[in-house]
Amino acid sequence: MSFKTIKIEYTLEKIIKQIKSQIRKGILKPGERLPSERKLAELLGVSRTSVREAVKALSFSGYLDVIHGKGTYIADSAIKYDEIADFFSNLSGCSLDCLMEARIILEGEFAKQATLKANKEEIKEIEILFNEIANSKYLNTFVVKDLEFHLAIAKATHNPIMYFIMKIFGEMMCKETQKLIRDSKKTKEETIKTTCKLVQAIKERNGNKAEELMSEHIRNIKISLEKN
C-alpha cells in the first residue's frame, strides 16, 4: 500500500480521498480488510479519531463495511457507488447549492415515510445518533454523525431506493466536507435545536411535522452556506 503522510492542517476530506484512491487503483480490493485504525493513523500521520471519522463517512456512503468484532472491509459495491456518485456529481455541474435543493425536497419525504414505517429499534437508533450529534465535541465528529443520522432516517423508510439515494447524497456531501465543517461553526446550535424537534416528531409518528422540520433543517444549512 502506498499511503502518503497527511500534514496536520489537512482535513477529514483528505483522509477519505486517500482511502478511496487505494480502492479505485485496486490496491485495496472488495472483500479485503482495511488496515486497523491504529495502523492507518500511523501510515497517514493523523490521529486515530480522524481515521475513525473517515471510516464512518466511507461506511455511510457505501465504500466500507464495518463488521463489529471483526474489522472493516472494502464493500463489494465500493466501485459501483463511486461510479454512480461521479455520475451524479457531474450532472449539470452539480453544485452544492443544487445538492441542497434536492435534499430539501427529497429528505422531507424520507422523514415523513420514516414516521410511518420505522420500527422501535430504528427509532431508538435515530435517537441515539441525535444524542451523539448533540454531544459532539469536535466539528468533524458533528458532521459525520449528522450524515449517519440522515442515513438512519432514510433506512427507516424501508424503501431501498430512498436508502440508496441517501447514500449517494452522503458520498456527494463527503466531497464538501471542508465547507460543511466550516459552516457547522455557525449552524451547530440551530441544527441541534431543529433535529431535536425532528426526532420527537418521528417518535410521535407525526409525518407532516417531521417533513416540515427536516426541510427546515436542510434549508437553514443551505442559506448559511450561501452566505459563506
Secondary structure, DSSP 8 states (H G I E B T S, - for coil): -------TT--HHHHHHHHHHHHHTTSS-TT-B---HHHHHHHHTS-HHHHHHHHHHHHHTTSEEEETTTEEEE-TTHHHHHHHHHHHHHGGG--HHHHHHHHHHHHHHHHHHHHHH--HHHHHHHHHHHHHHHT-SSHHHHHHHHHHHHHHHHHTTT-HHHHHHHHHHHHHHHTTHHHHHHHHHHHHHHHHHHHHHHHHHHHTT-HHHHHHHHHHHHHHHHHHHHH-
